[in-house]
Amino acid sequence: LQLGAHPVERRTHMVSHQHGMTVTKTLREGEAEPQCQSFSYSQAELRGLMPEGASLLLLRVLACRWAVPPDLVFPAIDTEGQLCASSY
C-alpha cells in the first residue's frame, strides 16, 4: 500500500471588533475546495482571553518561579476555533 502526498493547509483568522471577535477557520485538504467555519464571540465571553503567545510566556514565567497559583484558568481559543478553558 502506497500513500501519496496529501497536503493539508489550516488557517485561523481572528478579527477583533467593537462587539467582540470573529474567528474564521479554513481547512484545505489536497486539491479540494477550502472548507470555512466562522465563530463569533462577545466581549463578555472573551473577558480574560489568553492568546497562544501570551500563554507560552505565562508558562515560562510560572516555570521560572516554580509556582502555579491554584485554580489558574483562562478562556482560550482551541485549534478548532472554539472557545475553551485553559488551565495551568
N, C-alpha and C positions, 0 to 999 in steps of 0.2 A: 504494500500500500504506500503510495507516494502522495504527499500533500504539497501542493504548490504554495507559493507565497500568497498570503491573504492579508493585505494591509488594512489596518483599522485606524481611523482618524477620529479622535474625540476632542471636542472643544466645549468649553463652558464660558459663556459671555455674561458678565454681571454688570447691570446698569443701575446705578443709584438715581432715584428721582425724588421729587418733593414728597410723595406719599409712601415711599418705601424703596423696594428694589425688585427688579425683574431679572430672573436667571434663565438663560436660554441654553439648553444642552443640545449639541449637534453630534450625531453619530453617523459615520460613513464607513461601510464595510466593503472593501474591494472597489468595484466599479459601480456599485448600486447607488441609487439616489440617496442623498443625505436624509436622515430622519431627525426632525427637530421637536423638542418639547420645551415649553415655557412655563415657568412658575413665578408667581408674584407674591411678595411678602410685604406686609405693612410695617411701618416704623416700630409699632409696638412689638411685633413678632421678632424684629431684628435687634431689639434693645440688648446691648452687651455682646453682639455678634463678634466672634473670634475668627477672623480670616486665617487662612492657612499659614501665611508668612508670620503673622503675629503669634500663632500657636507654636510654631517652631522656636521662635525667640523666647516665649514663655517657658517652654520645656528646657531650654538651655539655662535660663536663669534659675529655675527650680532645681536643676541638676547641680549647678554650682553651689547653691545654698544647702543642698542635701535635705530639703524640707518641702513638703507639699501640704498646704492647708487642707483640712478635712472638708469634704463635700465641695470641691472646686469644680464647678460645672458652668460651661458657657454654651450658648447657642452657636451652631456652626452649619455650614453647607457641606453635605456629603458629596461623594463622587457622582451621584445621580442627580444632583442639583436640588435635593430635598433638604429642608430644614431638619436638623437633628441636634442632639445634645452631645457635647464633647466634655468628657470628664477626665480628670487627672489623678 
